[in-house]
Amino acid sequence: VIIPRSILFTFKMKLSIALIASLTGVGAFLPSSSIINQPAAATTATSLNQYGSLGFETNGLYSRQEEESMRTQDEVAGYLSETRQPNTVIRKNLGTSVLISGFRPEDPAATEVLDFLNNEESVHFPFTKIVAHVEDMKMAKKRLIGRNARYTGLLDKLDFSEGSAFPTVEQLAGMSSWVAHVVGGDMSKLADIADAAEKADSVKNVAILVSGATSVGGDALKEAEELLKGRVSTFAYTLMVVPEWNDEPEASCAFGLVNVTDVADAPFREGESFSRVESLRILTECLAIDKAAGKCVVANAAKEANSLENNLIQGMREIGFTRLEEIEHMVTLGAKGYNDRMAAEKDGSAWEKAPEETEEEKAISAKTKEEQLVLKRQQRDDASRYKDVSALATEWAKREFLRKNLKRRIMIKEDEFIEVVWERAMFEADLKYRTMLGQSVDEVGERAQFKVDQEEKKAEAYKVEQERWNKMQYEELEPPQETTITLGR
């Protein structure tokens, strides 16, 4: 018998999905009757044994290194929740005008930095005037004034000044902020920037990006910080140093920010690079972040999955940090802040030492901590599941809108239709999600129960509305009309 290739492919896909589902902890969504009541295991990993027999031995499913990695992730998540600030404080003297310099119009960086400063979602940037200081104004206008500048409103704000690499004091007049770019890791240019900004009375904030600084050593970085501290008195500054740029998109990997005082002799490895877009995002946000004032940092990409920087960035994005909050945390605390906190907790220097616990108290404390870690992981899994189901629900609702609209025109918009059918969409998406994971689904029974539940909700809503109408007074239904009659002369 010859079986068509499409049937074989479908069978293999279902088998693969079922196997993957069994290995990724989807037993958390099985009916409660299949869960065996067991105490929390001695590992932070959610043990598959608690979900019943899977038909094979599950002891030792995770290696010691994997368990340690998961424990670190949970500890990082707890640390981030405790240290998260309620609101990012924005500098009050950003002003309404900003000047950028050191960006060649033909390079993508020039357009990207303008987009960040003009981004409508960055409400912390109050700029109504953005000046691009260039060496060739004709070339700059040709490169930077395009369709995107017109559509985003940048054209109404953009102006140009022409001169050498850095603006003069006269060209800085009226500018409240300045974003300066130094290419080739030339740290000697910092003195020129500091002197020009110091003499310009209107400049209150300067953000400096030094790119291509692969060969810059730790001593040169410390000298740069001392130079800025010694010469600056009238404005706030932030200095960020990065190696050679690459073309990777923003937020494609984690990053680390280290104060220059903590930098070793060679802050960058040979051949190391950093995302151009990411460095511009960090720099422009630092221009607005109040706690970034006076900071001199080195930026490194953290592509290793088990690195502390990656755990911190991933944890912040899972918790819901905004990009502004994420950058503020890495600038002010970063990996060093976490390590200092862990060291303080270990030796007890963070607080006064409490009396030593008994063995029984230690056992209770360990169990409580274990349960908390398991709960946090469960909460992350639930959040991930809700995100996936919501995406499936949106797809279902859009298809349903299109199907009904083709049959008979619907007099409401798509987003309004999705809101109306959202509960049904989530139900359909949940069925599909569990089916994709290879879980058993009683589609007929669940649909019947869903219909009963909806009828009960409808009846309850009707009853509440009916009671509300019965309690209304006559005047509320039909307000009394004015009886005053005005007679003409």
C-alpha positions as CSV (number, residue, x, y, z in Angstrom):
1,V,0.0,0.0,0.0
2,I,1.4,3.4,-1.0
3,I,0.7,6.1,1.6
4,P,0.8,9.7,0.2
5,R,3.7,11.8,1.3
6,S,1.4,14.5,2.7
7,I,-0.3,12.0,5.1
8,L,3.1,10.8,6.3
9,F,4.2,14.4,6.9
10,T,1.1,15.3,8.9
11,F,1.5,12.2,11.0
12,K,5.2,13.0,11.7
13,M,4.3,16.6,12.6
14,K,1.6,15.5,15.1
15,L,4.0,13.0,16.6
16,S,6.8,15.6,16.9
17,I,4.5,18.1,18.5
18,A,3.2,15.6,21.0
19,L,6.7,14.6,21.9
20,I,7.9,18.2,22.3
21,A,4.9,19.0,24.4
22,S,5.6,16.2,26.8
23,L,9.2,17.4,27.3
24,T,8.4,21.1,27.8
25,G,6.3,21.0,30.9
26,V,2.8,21.4,29.2
27,G,1.4,19.0,31.8
28,A,0.7,22.2,33.8
29,F,-2.4,22.6,31.6
30,L,-3.7,19.0,32.0
31,P,-6.9,18.4,34.1
32,S,-6.2,18.5,37.8
33,S,-7.2,14.8,38.2
34,S,-4.0,13.8,36.5
35,I,-1.7,15.7,38.8
36,I,-0.2,13.7,41.6
37,N,0.1,15.5,44.9
38,Q,3.8,15.7,45.8
39,P,5.9,18.0,47.9
40,A,8.1,20.5,46.1
41,A,11.2,18.9,44.8
42,A,14.7,19.8,46.0
43,T,15.4,21.5,42.7
44,T,14.1,24.8,41.2
45,A,13.1,23.0,38.0
46,T,9.5,22.0,37.8
47,S,9.6,18.2,38.0
48,L,7.7,16.3,35.4
49,N,7.0,13.5,37.9
50,Q,4.4,15.6,39.6
51,Y,2.2,15.5,36.5
52,G,1.9,11.7,36.5
53,S,3.7,9.0,34.6
54,L,4.8,9.9,31.1
55,G,5.8,6.3,30.3
56,F,9.5,6.8,30.7
57,E,11.9,7.6,33.5
58,T,12.1,11.4,34.2
59,N,14.6,11.5,37.0
60,G,17.7,13.5,36.0
61,L,15.8,15.1,33.1
62,Y,17.9,18.3,33.7
63,S,21.6,18.4,34.1
64,R,23.1,20.1,37.2
65,Q,24.3,22.9,34.9
66,E,20.7,23.4,33.6
67,E,19.3,23.3,37.1
68,E,21.8,25.9,38.3
69,S,20.9,28.1,35.3
70,M,17.2,27.9,36.1
71,R,17.9,28.7,39.7
72,T,19.9,31.8,38.7
73,Q,17.1,33.0,36.4
74,D,14.6,32.8,39.3
75,E,17.0,34.6,41.6
76,V,17.5,37.3,38.9
77,A,13.8,37.7,38.5
78,G,13.3,38.2,42.2
79,Y,16.2,40.7,42.4
80,L,14.7,42.7,39.5
81,S,11.2,42.8,41.0
82,E,12.7,44.1,44.3
83,T,15.0,46.7,42.7
84,R,12.6,48.0,40.0
85,Q,11.9,51.7,40.3
86,P,8.3,52.9,40.0
87,N,9.1,55.6,37.5
88,T,12.2,56.7,35.5
89,V,13.1,60.2,36.4
90,I,13.6,62.4,33.3
91,R,16.0,65.4,33.3
92,K,14.0,68.6,33.8
93,N,16.3,70.8,31.7
94,L,16.3,68.8,28.4
95,G,14.8,71.9,26.7
96,T,13.1,72.0,23.3
97,S,16.2,72.0,21.1
98,V,18.9,69.5,20.4
99,L,21.9,69.4,18.1
100,I,23.6,66.3,16.7
101,S,27.2,66.2,15.4
102,G,29.7,63.7,14.1
103,F,27.2,61.7,12.0
104,R,27.9,61.5,8.3
105,P,24.7,62.0,6.3
106,E,25.5,59.0,4.0
107,D,25.7,56.6,7.0
108,P,22.6,55.0,8.4
109,A,23.5,56.2,11.9
110,A,22.5,59.8,10.9
111,T,19.0,58.8,10.0
112,E,18.7,56.5,13.0
113,V,19.7,59.0,15.6
114,L,17.2,61.5,14.2
115,D,14.4,58.9,14.3
116,F,15.1,58.2,18.0
117,L,15.1,61.9,18.9
118,N,11.9,62.4,16.9
119,N,10.1,59.2,17.9
120,E,6.5,60.0,18.8
121,E,6.5,57.1,21.3
122,S,9.4,58.7,23.2
123,V,7.3,61.3,25.0
124,H,10.2,62.2,27.3
125,F,11.8,64.0,24.4
126,P,10.2,67.5,24.2
127,F,12.3,68.6,21.2
128,T,10.6,71.0,18.7
129,K,13.9,71.8,17.0
130,I,16.6,69.3,15.9
131,V,19.7,70.7,14.3
132,A,22.1,68.4,12.3
133,H,25.6,69.8,12.3
134,V,27.3,68.6,9.1
135,E,30.4,69.3,7.0
136,D,28.4,69.3,3.7
137,M,24.9,70.9,4.0
138,K,23.9,70.2,0.5
139,M,24.7,66.5,0.8
140,A,22.9,66.3,4.2
141,K,19.7,67.8,2.9
142,K,19.7,65.4,0.0
143,R,20.2,62.4,2.3
144,L,18.3,63.3,5.4
145,I,15.2,65.0,4.0
146,G,13.1,62.2,2.5
147,R,9.7,60.6,2.6
148,N,10.2,59.3,6.2
149,A,11.1,62.9,7.4
150,R,7.9,64.2,5.9
151,Y,5.6,61.5,7.3
152,T,7.0,61.5,10.8
153,G,6.9,65.3,11.2
154,L,10.7,65.5,11.4
155,L,10.7,67.9,8.5
156,D,9.0,70.5,10.6
157,K,11.7,70.3,13.3
158,L,14.9,69.7,11.3
159,D,17.4,72.4,10.6
160,F,21.1,72.3,9.6
161,S,24.4,74.0,10.5
162,E,27.6,73.6,8.5
163,G,31.2,73.5,9.6
164,S,34.0,71.3,10.9
165,A,33.5,68.0,12.8
166,F,32.2,69.8,15.9
167,P,30.0,73.0,16.1
168,T,31.4,76.3,17.4
169,V,30.2,78.1,20.5
170,E,28.1,80.4,18.2
171,Q,26.4,77.4,16.5
172,L,25.6,75.9,19.9
173,A,23.8,79.1,21.0
174,G,20.2,78.4,21.7
175,M,20.7,74.6,21.9
176,S,19.7,73.0,25.2
177,S,21.0,69.5,24.4
178,W,23.8,68.0,22.3
179,V,24.4,64.5,21.0
180,A,28.0,64.2,19.9
181,H,29.6,61.2,18.0
182,V,33.3,60.6,17.9
183,V,34.6,58.0,15.4
184,G,37.7,55.9,15.4
185,G,37.9,55.8,19.2
186,D,39.6,59.2,19.3
187,M,39.4,60.1,23.0
188,S,41.3,63.3,22.5
189,K,38.2,64.9,21.0
190,L,36.5,64.8,24.4
191,A,38.4,67.9,25.5
192,D,37.1,69.9,22.5
193,I,33.5,68.8,23.2
194,A,33.7,69.7,26.9
195,D,35.2,73.1,26.2
196,A,32.6,74.0,23.5
197,A,29.7,72.9,25.7
198,E,31.1,74.7,28.7
199,K,31.3,78.0,26.9
200,A,27.8,77.7,25.4
201,D,25.5,79.0,28.1
202,S,22.3,77.4,26.7
203,V,23.7,73.8,26.6
204,K,22.6,71.8,29.7
205,N,22.9,68.2,28.6
206,V,25.5,66.4,26.4
207,A,25.5,62.7,25.4
208,I,28.8,61.5,23.8
209,L,29.2,58.3,21.9
210,V,32.8,57.1,21.0
211,S,32.6,54.3,18.5
212,G,35.4,52.1,17.0
213,A,37.2,52.2,20.3
214,T,38.5,48.6,20.1
215,S,42.1,49.6,20.8
216,V,41.3,52.0,23.7
217,G,42.7,50.8,27.0
218,G,41.4,51.0,30.5
219,D,43.8,53.8,31.5
220,A,42.6,56.0,28.6
221,L,39.0,55.5,29.7
222,K,39.8,56.5,33.3
223,E,41.7,59.6,32.0
224,A,38.6,60.5,29.9
225,E,36.4,60.4,33.0
226,E,38.8,62.5,35.0
227,L,39.0,65.0,32.2
228,L,35.2,65.4,32.0
229,K,34.9,65.7,35.8
230,G,37.6,68.3,35.9
231,R,36.3,70.5,33.0
232,V,32.6,70.3,33.2
233,S,30.6,72.5,35.6
234,T,27.7,74.0,33.6
235,F,26.1,70.9,32.0
236,A,25.4,67.2,32.7
237,Y,27.1,64.6,30.5
238,T,27.0,60.9,29.7
239,L,29.8,59.2,27.9
240,M,29.4,55.8,26.2
241,V,32.3,53.9,24.5
242,V,31.7,51.0,22.1
243,P,33.9,48.9,19.8
244,E,33.4,48.7,16.0
245,W,29.8,48.9,14.9
246,N,27.8,46.1,13.3
247,D,24.5,46.1,11.4
248,E,22.6,43.9,13.9
249,P,19.1,45.2,14.7
250,E,18.1,46.8,18.0
251,A,17.5,44.4,21.0
252,S,18.8,41.4,19.0
253,C,20.9,40.3,21.9
254,A,21.6,41.3,25.5
255,F,24.2,44.0,26.4
256,G,26.3,45.0,29.4
257,L,27.3,48.5,30.6
258,V,30.3,48.8,32.8
259,N,31.6,52.0,34.5
260,V,35.0,52.9,33.2
261,T,36.4,52.8,36.8
262,D,35.6,49.0,36.8
263,V,37.1,48.3,33.4
264,A,40.2,46.1,32.9
265,D,43.2,47.0,30.8
266,A,41.4,45.8,27.6
267,P,37.7,46.4,27.7
268,F,37.1,44.9,24.2
269,R,38.2,41.6,22.7
270,E,39.9,41.5,19.3
271,G,37.2,41.6,16.6
272,E,34.5,42.5,19.1
273,S,31.6,44.6,17.7
274,F,28.4,46.2,19.0
275,S,25.1,47.0,17.3
276,R,25.0,50.5,15.8
277,V,21.3,50.9,16.3
278,E,21.4,49.6,19.9
279,S,24.2,52.0,20.8
280,L,22.3,54.9,19.4
281,R,19.2,53.9,21.3
282,I,21.1,53.6,24.6
283,L,22.8,56.9,24.0
284,T,19.7,58.9,23.2
285,E,17.8,57.4,26.2
286,C,20.7,58.3,28.5
287,L,20.4,61.9,27.3
288,A,16.9,61.9,29.0
289,I,17.6,59.6,32.1
290,D,18.4,61.7,35.1
291,K,20.4,59.0,36.8
292,A,22.6,58.6,33.7
293,A,24.1,62.1,34.3
294,G,27.8,61.9,35.1
295,K,28.1,58.3,33.9
296,C,31.0,57.1,31.8
297,V,30.3,53.5,30.6
298,V,31.6,50.9,28.2
299,A,29.1,48.8,26.3
300,N,29.6,45.1,25.4
301,A,27.3,42.7,23.6
302,A,26.3,39.7,25.8
303,K,25.4,36.9,23.3
304,E,26.1,34.0,25.7
305,A,22.8,32.5,26.8
306,N,24.1,31.8,30.3
307,S,25.7,35.2,30.9
308,L,24.5,37.3,33.8
309,E,23.8,40.2,31.5
310,N,21.6,38.0,29.3
311,N,19.7,36.8,32.4
312,L,19.2,40.4,33.5
313,I,17.9,41.7,30.1
314,Q,15.7,38.6,29.6
315,G,14.3,38.9,33.1
316,M,13.5,42.6,32.6
317,R,11.7,42.0,29.3
318,E,9.7,39.1,30.8
319,I,8.7,41.2,33.9
320,G,7.6,44.1,31.6
321,F,10.4,46.7,31.9
322,T,10.2,49.4,29.2
323,R,13.3,50.1,27.1
324,L,13.8,53.3,29.1
325,E,13.6,51.4,32.4
326,E,15.9,48.6,31.0
327,I,18.6,51.0,30.0
328,E,18.3,53.0,33.3
329,H,18.8,49.7,35.3
330,M,21.8,48.7,33.2
331,V,23.4,52.1,33.5
332,T,22.9,52.5,37.3
333,L,23.2,48.9,38.5
334,G,23.9,46.4,35.8
335,A,25.7,43.1,36.4
336,K,27.8,44.7,39.1
337,G,24.8,45.8,41.1
338,Y,23.5,42.2,41.1
339,N,26.8,40.7,42.1
340,D,27.2,43.3,44.9
341,R,23.7,42.5,46.2
342,M,24.4,38.7,46.1
343,A,27.7,39.2,47.9
344,A,26.1,41.4,50.6
345,E,23.4,38.8,51.2
346,K,25.9,36.0,51.4
347,D,28.1,37.6,54.0
348,G,25.2,39.4,55.8
349,S,26.6,42.9,55.3
350,A,23.4,44.1,53.7
351,W,21.7,44.0,57.1
352,E,22.2,43.0,60.7
353,K,22.7,39.3,61.0
354,A,19.8,37.4,62.5
355,P,20.3,34.5,65.0
356,E,21.2,31.3,63.3
357,E,18.3,29.1,62.3
358,T,17.7,25.7,63.6
359,E,17.7,22.7,61.3
360,E,13.9,22.7,61.3
361,E,13.7,26.4,60.5
362,K,16.2,25.9,57.7
363,A,14.1,23.1,56.2
364,I,10.9,25.2,56.3
365,S,12.7,28.2,54.8
366,A,14.2,26.1,52.0
367,K,10.8,24.6,51.2
368,T,9.2,28.1,51.2
369,K,11.9,29.5,48.9
370,E,11.5,26.4,46.6
371,E,7.8,26.9,46.4
372,Q,8.3,30.6,45.6
373,L,10.7,29.8,42.8
374,V,8.3,27.2,41.3
375,L,5.4,29.7,41.6
376,K,7.5,32.4,39.7
377,R,8.3,29.9,37.0
378,Q,4.6,28.9,36.8
379,Q,3.6,32.6,36.5
380,R,6.1,33.1,33.6
381,D,4.8,30.0,31.9
382,D,1.2,31.2,32.3
383,A,2.1,34.6,30.9
384,S,3.8,32.9,27.9
385,R,0.8,30.7,27.3
386,Y,-1.7,33.6,27.5
387,K,0.4,35.5,24.9
388,D,0.3,32.5,22.5
389,V,-3.4,31.9,23.0
390,S,-4.2,35.6,22.5
391,A,-2.3,35.6,19.2
392,L,-4.3,32.6,18.0
393,A,-7.5,34.3,19.2
394,T,-6.7,37.4,17.2
395,E,-6.1,35.3,14.1
396,W,-9.4,33.5,14.6
397,A,-11.4,36.7,15.1
398,K,-9.9,38.3,12.0
399,R,-10.7,35.2,9.9
400,E,-14.3,35.2,11.3
401,F,-14.7,38.9,10.5
402,L,-13.6,38.3,6.9
403,R,-15.8,35.3,6.5
404,K,-18.9,37.1,7.8
405,N,-18.1,40.3,5.9
406,L,-17.9,38.4,2.6
407,K,-21.2,36.7,3.3
408,R,-23.0,39.9,4.4
409,R,-21.4,43.3,5.0
410,I,-20.8,44.0,8.7
411,M,-21.5,47.6,9.8
412,I,-18.7,47.7,12.4
413,K,-14.9,47.8,12.1
414,E,-12.6,44.9,12.5
415,D,-11.3,45.9,15.9
416,E,-14.8,46.5,17.2
417,F,-15.8,43.0,15.9
418,I,-12.8,41.4,17.6
419,E,-13.8,43.0,20.9
420,V,-17.4,41.7,20.6
421,V,-16.3,38.1,19.9
422,W,-13.2,38.0,22.0
423,E,-14.5,35.6,24.6
424,R,-15.5,33.1,21.8
425,A,-12.1,33.7,20.1
426,M,-10.2,32.9,23.3
427,F,-12.2,29.7,23.7
428,E,-11.5,28.6,20.1
429,A,-7.8,29.5,20.5
430,D,-7.5,27.5,23.7
431,L,-8.9,24.5,22.0
432,K,-6.4,24.9,19.1
433,Y,-3.5,25.5,21.5
434,R,-4.1,22.4,23.5
435,T,-4.6,20.4,20.3
436,M,-1.3,21.6,19.0
437,L,0.4,20.5,22.2
438,G,-1.0,17.0,21.8
439,Q,-3.4,17.2,24.8
440,S,-6.7,15.4,24.8
441,V,-9.6,17.8,23.9
442,D,-13.3,17.0,24.2
443,E,-14.3,19.4,21.5
444,V,-18.0,18.5,21.5
445,G,-18.4,18.5,25.2
446,E,-16.5,21.7,25.8
447,R,-18.4,23.5,23.0
448,A,-21.7,22.5,24.6
449,Q,-20.6,23.6,28.0
450,F,-19.3,26.9,26.6
451,K,-22.7,27.5,25.0
452,V,-24.5,26.8,28.3
453,D,-22.1,29.2,30.1
454,Q,-22.7,31.9,27.6
455,E,-26.5,31.5,27.9
456,E,-26.3,31.8,31.7
457,K,-24.2,35.0,31.4
458,K,-26.6,36.4,28.9
459,A,-29.6,35.7,31.2
460,E,-27.8,37.2,34.2
461,A,-26.9,40.3,32.2
462,Y,-30.5,40.7,31.1
463,K,-31.8,40.3,34.6
464,V,-29.4,43.0,35.9
465,E,-30.4,45.4,33.2
466,Q,-34.1,44.7,33.7
467,E,-33.8,45.4,37.4
468,R,-32.0,48.7,36.6
469,W,-34.8,49.8,34.3
470,N,-37.4,48.9,36.9
471,K,-35.7,51.1,39.5
472,M,-35.4,54.1,37.2
473,Q,-37.7,57.0,37.8
474,Y,-40.0,58.5,35.2
475,E,-37.9,61.6,35.0
476,E,-34.8,59.6,34.1
477,L,-36.6,58.0,31.1
478,E,-38.1,61.3,29.9
479,P,-36.8,64.5,31.4
480,P,-39.5,67.1,32.1
481,Q,-39.9,69.7,29.3
482,E,-39.7,73.4,30.0
483,T,-43.2,74.9,30.2
484,T,-42.1,78.6,30.2
485,I,-43.8,80.5,27.3
486,T,-42.1,83.6,25.9
487,L,-44.6,86.0,24.3
488,G,-43.5,88.4,21.7
489,R,-43.9,92.2,22.0
